Amino acid sequence: MNDIRAAPARISELEVRVTALEQQLGGKTPPDLCRFCGERALRLHSAESDEKGNVEERWKCAACSQTDVRVFRPSVR
């Protein structure tokens, strides 16, 4: 795209695509997104539950080797 006159149409097209992607995420970040380096390289390394029913997950980033620990209480179905 070398023609500057085509830029406004292209920008509008990109805005529509970004909005659609944001709606798909629903305001949430993908679970594999590393909060340290920003790469989508997190992989679940281990998960353990405690006596209170909480689950602790350890996610390790393949890009920067940082570990992200996430603790949550699973919903009951």
N, C-alpha and C positions, 0 to 999 in steps of 0.2 A: 504494500500500500504506500506508494510514493506520492499520491495526490492528496494534498492537505485539505482539499474540499470534501473528501470522503471521511475525514476525521469525525465530524459531528454525528454522522450516522453510525460509525463504528463505536463511538463512545456510548451512544444510546443503546446499541446492541449489547455492549459489555455491561452496562448498568442493569439491564434486564437479566442477564445471566448471573450476575453477582447476587441480585435480589433473590433469584430462584435458589441459588446455593445456600444463602443465609436462611431461607425458609426451611430448607431440608435439614439444616443443623438444629433448628428450633432454639437458637440461643445457647446451645451447648458446644463445647469444644470436642473434637474427636478424641476417643479414649487413647489413641496411640500417639497423640501430640505431646512431645517433650516440653515441659515448662521451663527447662533449663536452656536448651539450645534451639527449640522451635521446630525441630525435625519431626516428621511422622515416623519415628523409629522405635517407639516404646513397645516392649513385649512383656507379657506377664511372666514374671520369674517364679513367684511362689504366692500361695494364699493359705492363710490359717484362720481358724475361728477360735474365739475365746469362750469362756464359760458364760458370758453375758449374751452370746449370740452375735457379737460383732465379727466382721470379717476384715482381716488385714491383708491387703494385697501389696506385693512388692513388684513394681514395674521397672525394668532396666532398659535404658536407652542404648541401642546399638551404635548410635552416632557419637555420643559424648560419654558413655559409660556411667552416667549419673543414675541413681536409683530414686524413684518416686514412691513413697509409701502412702497408700490410700486406705483409710479405715471407714467402714460403713456398716449399717445394720440392714440386712436384706429384708425386703418386704415379704410379708406372709401372704400366701395365696389362699 
